[in-house]
């Protein structure tokens, strides 16, 4: 695993030093989990933004709405 050097403030050091009480074996595993969580949150935000854009495009395109409705009418129940 690669290593990096980061700077943190006192409050963050205090938090990292409590890694055992949060269920982490070391500070690095806590930081890795936090990075993974943040990365997933960013992906979720990107997906939501993309969905909003598709919704906006769909709501302004009557032809696309008609196409969707025609496909749904033929869909088996």
C-alpha positions in Angstrom: 0.0 0.0 0.0 1.3 3.5 -0.8 1.9 6.1 1.9 1.2 9.8 1.8 2.0 12.6 4.1 -0.9 14.8 5.2 -1.3 17.7 7.6 -4.2 17.8 10.0 -5.2 20.2 12.8 -5.4 19.4 16.5 -9.1 18.5 16.5 -8.5 16.0 13.7 -5.5 14.5 15.5 -7.7 14.1 18.6 -10.3 12.3 16.4 -7.7 10.1 14.8 -6.2 9.2 18.2 -9.6 7.7 19.2 -9.5 5.3 16.2 -9.8 2.2 18.5 -13.0 3.5 20.1 -14.5 3.8 16.6 -13.6 0.2 15.8 -10.5 0.8 13.7 -7.3 -1.0 14.2 -5.2 2.0 13.3 -5.4 5.6 12.1 -4.7 4.6 8.5 -7.7 2.3 8.4 -9.9 5.1 9.7 -8.6 7.6 7.1 -9.0 5.0 4.3 -12.7 4.4 5.3 -13.3 8.2 5.5 -11.9 8.6 2.0 -14.0 5.7 0.6 -17.1 7.2 2.2 -16.4 10.7 0.8 -15.7 9.2 -2.7 -19.0 7.3 -2.6 -20.9 10.5 -1.6 -19.3 12.4 -4.5 -20.4 9.6 -6.9 -24.0 9.8 -5.5 -24.0 13.6 -6.0 -22.9 13.1 -9.6 -25.6 10.5 -10.2 -28.3 12.8 -8.7 -27.1 15.7 -10.8 -27.2 13.5 -13.9 -30.7 12.3 -13.0 -31.9 15.9 -12.5 -30.5 16.8 -16.0 -32.2 13.9 -17.6 -35.5 14.8 -15.8 -35.2 18.4 -17.1 -34.5 17.3 -20.7 -37.4 14.8 -20.5 -39.8 17.3 -19.2 -39.1 19.7 -22.1 -39.3 17.1 -24.8 -42.9 16.1 -25.8 -41.6 13.7 -28.4 -39.6 11.8 -25.9 -42.5 11.7 -23.5 -44.7 10.3 -26.3 -42.2 7.7 -27.2 -41.9 6.6 -23.6 -45.7 6.4 -23.1 -46.1 4.4 -26.3 -43.4 1.9 -25.1 -45.1 1.6 -21.7 -48.5 0.9 -23.3 -47.0 -2.2 -24.9 -45.3 -3.4 -21.8 -46.8 -6.5 -20.3 -48.3 -6.2 -16.8 
